[in-house]
Amino acid sequence: MTNQSATPHGYPESHGYPDQHGYPDQQSQPGQQSQPGQRGYPASQGHPAQEPHPIDGPGTSTGGFPIYAFRESLPGPEPEQGYPATPDYGFPGPNGAPGAPDPSAGAGVLGKHRNPFAVWLGLPLITLGIYYFVWVYKTNRELGEYDRRIQVNPALSLLAFLIGWLIIVPPFVAAWRLGTRTRAAQHAAGVPETNPVLAFVLFLIGVGPLFLQLELNRLWDRYPGAVEGQQVPLYR
């Protein structure tokens, strides 16, 4: 005898048994039409249609857990997009250029702020004059790194002061060029520029490093809050 309640596959319908999701089938209420493919209602033909998992779909991880759900569950504000804006380093002074950096000028690396009296007298005495040559090398290198438009070879400048005295002229040329490079860097920073003639004369009487280090410190002070080796904008 054929079971009238059998499905098209010959198996009796389940009444009150768990379905594939682990939930008991729901009985149709009076006046409610059964819809195939829903939980609690068998499909009329073929395999039952499966609903997509509530959190499946685009933007989910392999296990069906949505990536956005994890991201939104993290505490704190949303991260900012892009890079932070260039800090405002203020104005260079009453005689300087406007405070806005010039994009066409690019950027440079900030040099070291030094004690002028230590550069001029203290450290050279302690090191028996060696620090003076170290200062010449580092100062020329920092000026070239601050403004790439300044053409300088620190090693050649050092050799001019070390052994250039053999032919007399190179040390004077190197001293003059150090003053002009300092002025060029101050121009790029938009600060009042030094006088290279005065710097050269002071080199001749032995106080050139003291004067130029004061001028360099004024250049580095153009960027309050920045530290040595930090990239800073140019203004001209």
ZAGU-501109 format. One line per field, with one value per residue (C-alpha): residue number from 1; residue in one letter; x, y, z. Coordinates in steps of 0.25 Angstrom, whole numbers, padded with zeros to 4 digits. Each point is the difference from the previous one (the first is absolute). Layout:
N
i (NUM|...) .
aa (a|...) .
x (X|...) .
y (Y|...) .
z (Z|...) .
***
This chain:
236
i (1|2|3|4|5|6|7|8|9|10|11|12|13|14|15|16|17|18|19|20|21|22|23|24|25|26|27|28|29|30|31|32|33|34|35|36|37|38|39|40|41|42|43|44|45|46|47|48|49|50|51|52|53|54|55|56|57|58|59|60|61|62|63|64|65|66|67|68|69|70|71|72|73|74|75|76|77|78|79|80|81|82|83|84|85|86|87|88|89|90|91|92|93|94|95|96|97|98|99|100|101|102|103|104|105|106|107|108|109|110|111|112|113|114|115|116|117|118|119|120|121|122|123|124|125|126|127|128|129|130|131|132|133|134|135|136|137|138|139|140|141|142|143|144|145|146|147|148|149|150|151|152|153|154|155|156|157|158|159|160|161|162|163|164|165|166|167|168|169|170|171|172|173|174|175|176|177|178|179|180|181|182|183|184|185|186|187|188|189|190|191|192|193|194|195|196|197|198|199|200|201|202|203|204|205|206|207|208|209|210|211|212|213|214|215|216|217|218|219|220|221|222|223|224|225|226|227|228|229|230|231|232|233|234|235|236) .
aa (m|t|n|q|s|a|t|p|h|g|y|p|e|s|h|g|y|p|d|q|h|g|y|p|d|q|q|s|q|p|g|q|q|s|q|p|g|q|r|g|y|p|a|s|q|g|h|p|a|q|e|p|h|p|i|d|g|p|g|t|s|t|g|g|f|p|i|y|a|f|r|e|s|l|p|g|p|e|p|e|q|g|y|p|a|t|p|d|y|g|f|p|g|p|n|g|a|p|g|a|p|d|p|s|a|g|a|g|v|l|g|k|h|r|n|p|f|a|v|w|l|g|l|p|l|i|t|l|g|i|y|y|f|v|w|v|y|k|t|n|r|e|l|g|e|y|d|r|r|i|q|v|n|p|a|l|s|l|l|a|f|l|i|g|w|l|i|i|v|p|p|f|v|a|a|w|r|l|g|t|r|t|r|a|a|q|h|a|a|g|v|p|e|t|n|p|v|l|a|f|v|l|f|l|i|g|v|g|p|l|f|l|q|l|e|l|n|r|l|w|d|r|y|p|g|a|v|e|g|q|q|v|p|l|y|r) .
x (0000|0005|0002|-0008|0009|0013|0009|0003|0012|-0008|0004|-0010|0000|0006|-0009|0006|0014|0012|0003|0014|0003|-0003|-0014|-0013|-0009|-0011|-0015|-0007|-0011|-0014|-0001|0015|0005|0012|0012|0011|0014|-0003|0003|-0011|-0006|0005|0003|-0011|0011|0014|0010|-0005|0005|0010|0000|0013|0006|-0003|0014|0005|0003|0010|0010|0000|0011|0002|-0009|-0011|0003|-0001|0013|-0008|-0006|0013|0005|-0012|0002|0013|0000|0005|-0003|0002|0015|0003|0002|0013|0013|-0001|0001|0014|0001|-0001|0014|-0004|0005|0015|-0001|-0003|0010|-0002|-0009|-0015|-0002|-0005|0010|0002|-0003|0009|0012|-0002|0005|0013|0006|0002|0014|0006|-0002|0014|0006|0008|0010|0003|0002|0009|0009|-0005|0000|0012|0009|-0005|0003|0013|-0006|-0007|-0014|0002|0001|-0011|-0009|0004|-0004|-0013|-0004|0002|-0007|-0012|-0001|-0001|-0010|-0009|-0001|0004|0002|0013|0011|0010|0010|0003|0012|0007|-0003|0006|0013|0000|0002|0009|0010|-0004|0010|0011|-0004|-0006|-0013|-0010|-0002|-0005|-0009|-0006|-0002|-0007|-0009|-0004|-0005|-0008|-0006|-0005|-0006|-0007|-0006|-0005|-0007|-0006|-0006|-0005|0008|0009|0013|0014|0011|0011|0010|-0001|0001|0012|0007|-0003|0006|0013|0000|-0003|-0015|-0007|-0005|-0006|-0008|-0004|-0005|-0009|-0005|-0003|-0007|-0009|-0003|-0003|-0009|-0009|-0006|-0005|-0003|0007|0013|0013|-0002|-0015|-0005|-0005|-0006|0008|-0007|0008) .
y (0000|0014|0010|0012|0009|-0004|0010|-0002|-0007|-0011|0004|0005|0015|0004|0005|0007|-0004|0009|0005|0002|0012|-0006|0006|-0008|0001|0010|-0004|0008|0009|0000|0009|0001|-0006|-0008|0005|-0009|0002|0007|-0006|-0010|-0002|-0011|0004|-0005|-0005|-0004|0004|0011|0014|0005|0014|0007|0001|0013|0005|-0007|0008|0010|0006|-0013|-0008|-0015|-0005|0009|0010|0014|0008|0013|-0005|-0002|0013|0007|-0007|0006|0012|0014|0009|-0003|0001|0013|-0003|0005|0006|0011|0015|0007|0007|0015|0005|0014|0013|0002|0015|0014|0000|-0015|-0006|-0004|-0012|-0009|-0011|0001|-0014|0003|0001|-0013|-0005|-0002|-0006|0008|0002|0000|0012|0001|0009|0011|0002|-0015|-0001|0012|-0002|-0011|-0013|0004|0002|-0013|-0008|0008|0006|-0012|0004|0012|-0009|-0009|0013|0004|-0013|-0002|0015|-0001|-0014|0005|0012|-0009|-0009|0012|0006|-0010|0012|0004|-0007|-0005|-0011|-0001|-0008|0010|0011|-0008|-0002|0014|0004|-0012|0000|0012|0009|-0006|0008|0011|0003|-0012|0003|0015|-0005|-0011|0011|0009|-0011|-0004|0014|0000|-0013|0004|0012|-0008|-0010|0012|0005|-0013|0000|0015|0005|0013|-0004|0002|0008|-0010|0011|0003|-0015|-0001|0011|-0006|-0013|0007|0005|-0013|0002|-0005|-0013|0008|0009|-0010|-0010|0012|0002|-0015|-0001|0011|-0008|-0013|0008|0004|-0014|0000|-0014|-0007|-0008|-0003|-0009|0003|0003|0015|0008|0011|0014|0005) .
z (0000|-0004|0011|-0004|0008|-0007|-0007|-0015|0004|0007|0014|0011|0003|0013|0011|0011|-0003|-0001|-0014|-0006|0008|0013|0003|0001|-0012|0002|-0003|-0010|0006|-0005|-0012|-0002|-0013|0000|-0007|-0006|0004|0014|0013|0005|-0014|-0009|-0015|-0009|-0011|0001|0011|0010|-0004|0011|0005|0000|0014|0006|0001|-0013|-0013|-0005|0010|0009|0005|-0003|0012|-0004|0011|-0007|0000|0002|0013|0006|-0004|0005|0013|0003|0010|-0003|-0012|-0014|-0005|-0008|-0015|-0006|0006|0010|-0005|0000|0014|0000|0004|0001|-0007|-0002|0005|-0005|-0011|-0004|-0011|0003|0009|-0010|-0006|-0015|-0006|-0012|0010|0006|0014|0007|0012|0013|0005|0014|0010|0006|0011|-0007|0011|0001|-0015|-0001|0013|0009|-0008|-0009|0013|0006|-0013|-0004|-0012|-0006|0003|-0009|-0012|0004|0001|-0014|-0006|0008|-0003|-0015|0000|0007|-0009|-0012|0006|0005|-0014|-0012|-0009|0008|-0007|0010|0002|0015|-0002|-0010|0010|0011|-0009|-0003|0015|0003|-0011|-0008|0007|-0008|-0012|0009|-0008|0002|0015|-0003|-0011|0009|0011|-0010|-0006|0014|0002|-0013|0002|0014|-0007|-0010|0010|0008|-0013|-0002|0015|-0002|0011|0000|-0008|0005|-0006|-0006|-0001|0015|0002|-0008|0007|0014|-0005|-0003|0014|0006|0005|-0013|0006|0011|-0009|-0010|0011|0005|-0014|-0001|0013|-0005|-0012|0008|0009|-0011|0002|0015|0005|-0011|0003|-0006|-0012|-0002|-0014|0000|-0011|-0008|-0002|-0012) .
***
